[in-house]
Amino acid sequence: VRFHVSLLWGLTLWGVARRAGGLLPVPDSWPTAGSGNVLYNWWVIPPERLKFDQVVHAYGFGLTTIACWQSLRHAFANRGVAVTPTVGLITLCVAGAMGFGATNEVIEFAATRLIPDTNVGGYENTGWDLVANAVGATTAGGLLLGFSTRHAAG
């Protein structure tokens, strides 16, 4: 697909954040939710407003929207068609990223059935993860459209 190097670095940072979230302990004095004082459970904005896990979900599935766009653009280019972001194409990319996010939640659910003490969270956590995925994917879609419009005008 020839992803842009900045996307590859962004995806690398996402992977590091995901690993760190489940492994790095936070001080007992930091507000956390769930079981275990790990980075994932840290309330970045307390009380119960925004968790580190939600930030990571929004960031990652925003990047996934961009990856979907770069993949789609590359597929068109392979057929000799140059495309720019349109509401329809970006909506498809946002939907694709949200589908990847839903797949992530299915995998997390399977982990809770197969492995004891996964610290994945329950139904409410899954719901907030999906909301964070939607926020990240939609924000990235808007940015793709906005930058495309700005470049077309300038």
Z-matrix of the N, CA and C atoms (Angstrom, degrees):
N
C 1 1.454
C 2 1.517 1 110.52
N 3 1.322 2 116.32 1 -23.43
C 4 1.463 3 121.08 2 -178.69
C 5 1.524 4 111.42 3 62.70
N 6 1.332 5 115.98 4 54.52
C 7 1.459 6 120.50 5 176.38
C 8 1.518 7 110.01 6 -56.47
N 9 1.309 8 116.06 7 144.92
C 10 1.460 9 121.57 8 176.20
C 11 1.527 10 108.36 9 -63.32
N 12 1.321 11 116.33 10 144.28
C 13 1.463 12 120.84 11 -176.25
C 14 1.532 13 111.39 12 -59.83
N 15 1.322 14 118.31 13 -34.00
C 16 1.466 15 119.60 14 179.26
C 17 1.530 16 110.92 15 -66.46
N 18 1.328 17 118.08 16 -34.02
C 19 1.460 18 120.68 17 175.26
C 20 1.527 19 109.97 18 -66.60
N 21 1.313 20 117.24 19 -42.39
C 22 1.466 21 120.58 20 179.24
C 23 1.523 22 111.25 21 -61.45
N 24 1.331 23 116.73 22 -41.19
C 25 1.465 24 119.63 23 176.66
C 26 1.530 25 110.59 24 -66.09
N 27 1.327 26 116.58 25 -39.57
C 28 1.461 27 120.50 26 177.59
C 29 1.517 28 111.70 27 -61.75
N 30 1.329 29 116.38 28 -42.55
C 31 1.468 30 120.54 29 178.36
C 32 1.530 31 111.16 30 -65.72
N 33 1.331 32 115.83 31 -36.00
C 34 1.464 33 120.19 32 176.86
C 35 1.527 34 110.29 33 -63.54
N 36 1.334 35 116.51 34 -45.06
C 37 1.458 36 120.71 35 178.09
C 38 1.528 37 110.83 36 -61.86
N 39 1.335 38 116.76 37 -38.51
C 40 1.466 39 121.07 38 176.86
C 41 1.531 40 110.52 39 -60.23
N 42 1.321 41 116.44 40 -45.58
C 43 1.468 42 120.22 41 178.55
C 44 1.522 43 112.09 42 -60.68
N 45 1.328 44 116.48 43 -41.14
C 46 1.461 45 120.72 44 178.49
C 47 1.530 46 109.89 45 -64.74
N 48 1.334 47 116.71 46 -43.47
C 49 1.468 48 120.94 47 -179.92
C 50 1.531 49 110.95 48 -63.35
N 51 1.325 50 116.84 49 -39.60
C 52 1.483 51 120.31 50 179.26
C 53 1.527 52 110.36 51 -64.91
N 54 1.326 53 117.26 52 -44.58
C 55 1.470 54 119.89 53 179.67
C 56 1.523 55 110.08 54 -66.06
N 57 1.327 56 116.58 55 -46.53
C 58 1.462 57 120.87 56 -179.01
C 59 1.525 58 110.60 57 -60.91
N 60 1.324 59 116.87 58 -39.29
C 61 1.459 60 120.85 59 -177.82
C 62 1.509 61 113.28 60 -57.32
N 63 1.306 62 117.29 61 -38.71
C 64 1.458 63 120.25 62 -178.15
C 65 1.512 64 114.30 63 -89.81
N 66 1.330 65 117.06 64 -14.32
C 67 1.463 66 119.86 65 -173.27
C 68 1.520 67 114.87 66 -111.90
N 69 1.330 68 117.66 67 -32.53
C 70 1.464 69 119.71 68 -174.11
C 71 1.527 70 111.56 69 -82.47
N 72 1.317 71 115.93 70 123.95
C 73 1.463 72 118.55 71 176.77
C 74 1.529 73 110.41 72 -75.46
N 75 1.319 74 115.63 73 152.53
C 76 1.463 75 121.26 74 173.97
C 77 1.528 76 107.45 75 -114.74
N 78 1.321 77 116.96 76 156.98
C 79 1.475 78 119.00 77 179.61
C 80 1.526 79 111.95 78 -59.77
N 81 1.301 80 116.12 79 149.06
C 82 1.465 81 121.53 80 179.29
C 83 1.520 82 111.84 81 -58.51
N 84 1.328 83 117.53 82 -25.37
C 85 1.463 84 120.83 83 -177.99
C 86 1.538 85 112.84 84 -76.51
N 87 1.347 86 117.58 85 -13.80
C 88 1.470 87 120.44 86 179.63
C 89 1.521 88 108.99 87 -78.68
N 90 1.331 89 117.55 88 140.08
C 91 1.470 90 119.25 89 178.50
C 92 1.529 91 110.45 90 -71.12
N 93 1.332 92 115.66 91 128.47
C 94 1.465 93 120.33 92 -179.65
C 95 1.525 94 110.03 93 -133.68
N 96 1.315 95 114.29 94 161.60
C 97 1.463 96 122.15 95 175.56
C 98 1.518 97 107.58 96 -121.15
N 99 1.311 98 117.15 97 160.80
C 100 1.458 99 120.25 98 176.42
C 101 1.513 100 111.58 99 76.06
N 102 1.304 101 113.92 100 -167.14
C 103 1.463 102 119.22 101 -178.65
C 104 1.521 103 108.60 102 -98.34
N 105 1.288 104 115.89 103 135.32
C 106 1.455 105 120.58 104 177.92
C 107 1.515 106 112.49 105 92.33
N 108 1.313 107 115.32 106 134.91
C 109 1.461 108 121.10 107 177.80
C 110 1.524 109 109.69 108 -91.90
N 111 1.333 110 115.41 109 70.09
C 112 1.458 111 120.46 110 176.48
C 113 1.528 112 108.60 111 -111.36
N 114 1.308 113 115.33 112 163.20
C 115 1.458 114 122.35 113 -175.78
C 116 1.528 115 112.69 114 -53.26
N 117 1.340 116 117.63 115 -39.40
C 118 1.466 117 120.90 116 179.54
C 119 1.522 118 113.07 117 -55.81
N 120 1.310 119 116.60 118 -34.68
C 121 1.454 120 121.34 119 -175.24
C 122 1.530 121 113.71 120 -88.17
N 123 1.313 122 117.60 121 -2.08
C 124 1.460 123 122.79 122 -176.47
C 125 1.528 124 110.71 123 -71.92
N 126 1.321 125 116.01 124 128.58
C 127 1.472 126 121.48 125 173.84
C 128 1.519 127 107.83 126 -81.14
N 129 1.330 128 117.44 127 102.09
C 130 1.461 129 122.28 128 177.68
C 131 1.524 130 109.12 129 -61.81
N 132 1.335 131 116.04 130 -41.95
C 133 1.464 132 122.13 131 174.48
C 134 1.532 133 107.03 132 -120.58
N 135 1.332 134 115.87 133 98.23
C 136 1.463 135 118.74 134 178.99
C 137 1.527 136 110.12 135 -84.63
N 138 1.295 137 120.48 136 167.86
C 139 1.454 138 124.15 137 -11.78
C 140 1.520 139 110.50 138 -86.32
N 141 1.279 140 115.35 139 129.93
C 142 1.466 141 123.63 140 173.54
C 143 1.527 142 113.83 141 51.09
N 144 1.341 143 116.13 142 42.55
C 145 1.470 144 120.62 143 178.86
C 146 1.528 145 112.27 144 -104.81
N 147 1.332 146 116.55 145 -49.08
C 148 1.466 147 120.22 146 -175.94
C 149 1.521 148 109.30 147 -150.58
N 150 1.343 149 115.64 148 121.03
C 151 1.465 150 121.40 149 179.19
C 152 1.534 151 110.32 150 -97.81
N 153 1.310 152 114.47 151 153.46
C 154 1.463 153 121.03 152 175.03
C 155 1.529 154 110.38 153 -52.79
N 156 1.321 155 116.91 154 -42.15
C 157 1.466 156 122.21 155 179.40
C 158 1.531 157 111.34 156 -56.59
N 159 1.311 158 116.89 157 -40.82
C 160 1.467 159 120.38 158 -179.49
C 161 1.530 160 111.36 159 -68.80
N 162 1.319 161 116.67 160 -37.99
C 163 1.470 162 120.81 161 176.52
C 164 1.526 163 109.66 162 -61.93
N 165 1.325 164 116.54 163 -44.38
C 166 1.467 165 121.55 164 -179.63
C 167 1.528 166 110.28 165 -64.08
N 168 1.331 167 117.56 166 -40.62
C 169 1.467 168 120.39 167 177.40
C 170 1.532 169 111.20 168 -63.09
N 171 1.314 170 117.60 169 -47.01
C 172 1.470 171 120.69 170 -179.21
C 173 1.530 172 110.29 171 -61.72
N 174 1.309 173 116.31 172 -46.44
C 175 1.462 174 121.40 173 179.62
C 176 1.532 175 110.88 174 -60.12
N 177 1.314 176 116.04 175 -50.47
C 178 1.463 177 120.54 176 -175.19
C 179 1.512 178 113.78 177 -65.22
N 180 1.326 179 117.12 178 -42.32
C 181 1.458 180 117.81 179 -178.01
C 182 1.522 181 112.14 180 -83.60
N 183 1.332 182 116.30 181 -13.63
C 184 1.463 183 119.54 182 164.78
C 185 1.525 184 109.63 183 -67.48
N 186 1.325 185 115.71 184 -45.77
C 187 1.474 186 120.02 185 176.22
C 188 1.526 187 111.25 186 -61.93
N 189 1.323 188 116.32 187 -36.54
C 190 1.463 189 119.95 188 179.11
C 191 1.528 190 110.65 189 -63.72
N 192 1.325 191 117.69 190 -36.29
C 193 1.468 192 120.80 191 175.02
C 194 1.527 193 110.27 192 -60.75
N 195 1.318 194 116.18 193 -43.99
C 196 1.469 195 120.51 194 179.15
C 197 1.524 196 110.07 195 -65.08
N 198 1.330 197 117.14 196 -40.16
C 199 1.467 198 120.48 197 177.16
C 200 1.530 199 110.79 198 -62.74
N 201 1.330 200 116.43 199 -40.51
C 202 1.472 201 119.86 200 176.92
C 203 1.518 202 110.27 201 -62.01
N 204 1.342 203 117.45 202 -43.10
C 205 1.462 204 120.78 203 179.01
C 206 1.530 205 110.97 204 -62.88
N 207 1.335 206 116.90 205 -46.78
C 208 1.464 207 119.50 206 -179.76
C 209 1.526 208 110.95 207 -62.88
N 210 1.321 209 117.34 208 -36.51
C 211 1.469 210 121.27 209 177.42
C 212 1.524 211 111.06 210 -66.44
N 213 1.320 212 116.38 211 -45.23
C 214 1.461 213 121.07 212 -179.88
C 215 1.528 214 110.87 213 -64.04
N 216 1.327 215 116.22 214 -45.27
C 217 1.469 216 120.69 215 178.68
C 218 1.525 217 110.63 216 -60.60
N 219 1.332 218 117.07 217 -41.11
C 220 1.468 219 121.39 218 179.23
C 221 1.530 220 110.78 219 -65.17
N 222 1.329 221 116.70 220 -40.53
C 223 1.474 222 120.16 221 178.76
C 224 1.529 223 110.87 222 -61.89
N 225 1.319 224 116.73 223 -42.23
C 226 1.472 225 120.01 224 176.46
C 227 1.529 226 110.64 225 -64.62
N 228 1.329 227 116.97 226 -43.59
C 229 1.464 228 121.13 227 -178.83
C 230 1.525 229 111.32 228 -60.76
N 231 1.336 230 117.02 229 -36.26
C 232 1.466 231 120.72 230 177.71
C 233 1.526 232 112.01 231 -63.37
N 234 1.314 233 116.73 232 -19.44
C 235 1.471 234 122.18 233 177.78
C 236 1.526 235 111.81 234 -102.78
N 237 1.333 236 115.22 235 10.92
C 238 1.458 237 120.39 236 176.92
C 239 1.521 238 114.78 237 78.62
N 240 1.331 239 117.47 238 19.09
C 241 1.462 240 121.29 239 -178.87
C 242 1.520 241 109.11 240 -115.49
N 243 1.325 242 116.67 241 121.06
C 244 1.466 243 121.43 242 175.19
C 245 1.525 244 108.07 243 -89.25
N 246 1.331 245 116.53 244 129.03
C 247 1.463 246 120.42 245 -179.99
C 248 1.519 247 109.99 246 -122.86
N 249 1.304 248 114.70 247 151.35
C 250 1.456 249 122.08 248 171.58
C 251 1.526 250 107.01 249 -116.68
N 252 1.324 251 116.54 250 158.17
C 253 1.469 252 118.57 251 -179.93
C 254 1.528 253 111.91 252 -61.11
N 255 1.316 254 115.15 253 131.00
C 256 1.459 255 122.28 254 172.12
C 257 1.520 256 106.85 255 -123.53
N 258 1.314 257 116.38 256 165.57
C 259 1.459 258 119.19 257 179.27
C 260 1.529 259 110.19 258 -57.80
N 261 1.311 260 117.62 259 -41.44
C 262 1.467 261 120.84 260 -179.06
C 263 1.514 262 112.81 261 -65.38
N 264 1.334 263 117.01 262 -46.84
C 265 1.468 264 119.87 263 -179.00
C 266 1.527 265 111.59 264 -67.46
N 267 1.318 266 116.56 265 -39.66
C 268 1.464 267 119.37 266 179.63
C 269 1.527 268 110.52 267 -70.50
N 270 1.326 269 117.62 268 -35.58
C 271 1.471 270 119.89 269 175.07
C 272 1.517 271 109.95 270 -59.66
N 273 1.323 272 117.05 271 -40.43
C 274 1.463 273 121.05 272 176.55
C 275 1.532 274 110.82 273 -61.73
N 276 1.321 275 117.23 274 -41.54
C 277 1.467 276 120.94 275 179.35
C 278 1.527 277 111.68 276 -67.27
N 279 1.342 278 117.09 277 -40.78
C 280 1.465 279 121.05 278 176.84
C 281 1.531 280 109.48 279 -62.05
N 282 1.327 281 116.26 280 -45.44
C 283 1.471 282 120.32 281 178.69
C 284 1.527 283 110.67 282 -61.84
N 285 1.328 284 116.88 283 -39.48
C 286 1.464 285 120.26 284 177.31
C 287 1.512 286 111.48 285 -62.43
N 288 1.323 287 117.19 286 -45.06
C 289 1.464 288 120.67 287 179.40
C 290 1.521 289 110.69 288 -63.27
N 291 1.330 290 116.90 289 -40.50
C 292 1.462 291 119.32 290 178.66
C 293 1.527 292 110.93 291 -67.48
N 294 1.321 293 117.05 292 -32.01
C 295 1.465 294 120.53 293 174.23
C 296 1.520 295 111.33 294 -65.28
N 297 1.334 296 116.29 295 -41.53
C 298 1.464 297 119.29 296 175.43
C 299 1.529 298 110.20 297 -63.31
N 300 1.332 299 116.83 298 -38.68
C 301 1.462 300 120.72 299 177.60
C 302 1.523 301 111.88 300 -63.28
N 303 1.328 302 116.33 301 -41.74
C 304 1.467 303 120.21 302 177.53
C 305 1.526 304 110.38 303 -64.28
N 306 1.320 305 116.68 304 -38.44
C 307 1.467 306 120.40 305 176.91
C 308 1.524 307 110.35 306 -62.20
N 309 1.322 308 117.02 307 -40.15
C 310 1.463 309 121.50 308 175.60
C 311 1.524 310 110.57 309 -57.53
N 312 1.332 311 116.48 310 -42.70
C 313 1.471 312 120.09 311 -179.70
C 314 1.527 313 111.58 312 -67.55
N 315 1.322 314 117.54 313 -35.32
C 316 1.469 315 121.16 314 176.50
C 317 1.532 316 109.62 315 -63.94
N 318 1.327 317 116.13 316 -41.90
C 319 1.465 318 120.44 317 178.60
C 320 1.526 319 110.20 318 -64.44
N 321 1.339 320 116.78 319 -42.38
C 322 1.467 321 119.73 320 177.41
C 323 1.530 322 110.68 321 -62.41
N 324 1.333 323 116.75 322 -40.96
C 325 1.471 324 119.99 323 177.98
C 326 1.519 325 110.54 324 -61.57
N 327 1.338 326 116.47 325 -44.75
C 328 1.468 327 120.15 326 178.88
C 329 1.528 328 110.22 327 -60.04
N 330 1.323 329 116.56 328 -39.04
C 331 1.467 330 119.85 329 179.04
C 332 1.522 331 111.37 330 -61.39
N 333 1.343 332 116.62 331 -38.41
C 334 1.469 333 119.14 332 179.98
C 335 1.519 334 111.57 333 -68.38
N 336 1.320 335 117.91 334 -24.22
C 337 1.465 336 121.27 335 178.72
C 338 1.517 337 111.32 336 -83.25
N 339 1.325 338 117.62 337 -27.57
C 340 1.459 339 121.61 338 -173.26
C 341 1.527 340 114.48 339 -101.29
N 342 1.342 341 116.30 340 -27.29
C 343 1.463 342 120.59 341 -173.40
C 344 1.525 343 108.73 342 -125.69
N 345 1.321 344 117.19 343 125.87
C 346 1.466 345 118.65 344 177.97
C 347 1.535 346 111.05 345 -72.31
N 348 1.313 347 116.26 346 149.84
C 349 1.469 348 122.85 347 174.14
C 350 1.527 349 113.38 348 56.45
N 351 1.330 350 116.75 349 55.44
C 352 1.468 351 120.67 350 179.60
C 353 1.516 352 112.83 351 -82.80
N 354 1.325 353 118.94 352 -18.01
C 355 1.456 354 123.78 353 -176.10
C 356 1.528 355 111.56 354 60.84
N 357 1.325 356 117.42 355 27.75
C 358 1.460 357 122.20 356 -179.41
C 359 1.522 358 111.15 357 -76.91
N 360 1.292 359 117.85 358 -35.51
C 361 1.461 360 120.47 359 -177.62
C 362 1.508 361 110.46 360 106.66
N 363 1.315 362 115.46 361 172.91
C 364 1.452 363 120.71 362 -176.32
C 365 1.512 364 113.11 363 -106.30
N 366 1.325 365 114.11 364 -154.08
C 367 1.464 366 122.31 365 -175.43
C 368 1.527 367 111.77 366 -58.73
N 369 1.334 368 117.53 367 -46.06
C 370 1.466 369 120.32 368 -178.92
C 371 1.524 370 110.73 369 -63.62
N 372 1.326 371 117.19 370 -40.96
C 373 1.461 372 120.93 371 177.27
C 374 1.528 373 110.78 372 -59.84
N 375 1.328 374 116.59 373 -43.40
C 376 1.467 375 120.57 374 178.44
C 377 1.524 376 110.65 375 -60.39
N 378 1.328 377 116.26 376 -43.37
C 379 1.463 378 120.29 377 178.90
C 380 1.519 379 111.79 378 -61.04
N 381 1.332 380 117.20 379 -46.68
C 382 1.468 381 119.74 380 179.04
C 383 1.529 382 111.98 381 -66.84
N 384 1.321 383 117.06 382 -34.59
C 385 1.471 384 119.48 383 174.78
C 386 1.528 385 110.46 384 -60.43
N 387 1.328 386 116.92 385 -44.13
C 388 1.466 387 120.74 386 179.92
C 389 1.524 388 111.27 387 -65.24
N 390 1.333 389 116.77 388 -37.71
C 391 1.470 390 120.21 389 176.66
C 392 1.531 391 109.39 390 -64.41
N 393 1.326 392 117.44 391 -45.40
C 394 1.465 393 121.00 392 178.98
C 395 1.530 394 110.65 393 -62.08
N 396 1.334 395 116.88 394 -40.03
C 397 1.467 396 120.07 395 176.55
C 398 1.524 397 110.40 396 -59.15
N 399 1.338 398 116.21 397 -44.73
C 400 1.468 399 120.92 398 -179.12
C 401 1.521 400 111.21 399 -64.58
N 402 1.322 401 117.26 400 -40.68
C 403 1.466 402 120.65 401 178.75
C 404 1.535 403 110.10 402 -62.91
N 405 1.316 404 116.67 403 -47.28
C 406 1.463 405 120.19 404 179.64
C 407 1.514 406 112.70 405 -63.66
N 408 1.328 407 116.52 406 -45.83
C 409 1.472 408 120.66 407 -178.60
C 410 1.519 409 111.01 408 -64.85
N 411 1.326 410 116.98 409 -43.76
C 412 1.464 411 120.83 410 -178.87
C 413 1.526 412 111.23 411 -68.03
N 414 1.316 413 116.77 412 -40.61
C 415 1.469 414 120.46 413 177.48
C 416 1.526 415 110.66 414 -61.48
N 417 1.314 416 116.86 415 -46.23
C 418 1.471 417 120.20 416 178.27
C 419 1.522 418 111.05 417 -62.09
N 420 1.338 419 116.68 418 -41.27
C 421 1.462 420 119.80 419 177.29
C 422 1.519 421 111.53 420 -60.35
N 423 1.328 422 115.74 421 -43.56
C 424 1.469 423 119.32 422 177.49
C 425 1.512 424 112.00 423 -62.67
N 426 1.330 425 116.95 424 -40.37
C 427 1.463 426 120.31 425 178.09
C 428 1.528 427 111.37 426 -64.96
N 429 1.322 428 117.05 427 -41.72
C 430 1.468 429 119.94 428 177.24
C 431 1.519 430 110.71 429 -59.51
N 432 1.322 431 116.99 430 -44.73
C 433 1.471 432 120.53 431 178.20
C 434 1.524 433 111.16 432 -66.50
N 435 1.317 434 117.18 433 -43.29
C 436 1.459 435 121.24 434 -178.74
C 437 1.511 436 112.95 435 -63.34
N 438 1.327 437 116.93 436 -45.63
C 439 1.458 438 119.72 437 178.92
C 440 1.517 439 111.17 438 -67.97
N 441 1.312 440 117.36 439 -34.23
C 442 1.452 441 120.61 440 178.14
C 443 1.528 442 110.17 441 -64.78
N 444 1.328 443 116.79 442 -44.36
C 445 1.467 444 121.78 443 179.83
C 446 1.518 445 110.21 444 -64.37
N 447 1.314 446 116.46 445 -41.77
C 448 1.472 447 120.79 446 -179.45
C 449 1.533 448 111.10 447 -64.06
N 450 1.349 449 116.84 448 -41.98
C 451 1.467 450 120.09 449 179.58
C 452 1.517 451 111.31 450 -69.52
N 453 1.332 452 117.26 451 -34.60
C 454 1.461 453 120.68 452 178.98
C 455 1.532 454 110.93 453 -67.86
N 456 1.345 455 116.30 454 -35.81
C 457 1.452 456 120.17 455 -178.74
C 458 1.518 457 111.51 456 -78.03
N 459 1.330 458 116.77 457 -29.41
C 460 1.470 459 119.48 458 -174.44
C 461 1.469 460 109.73 459 -100.72
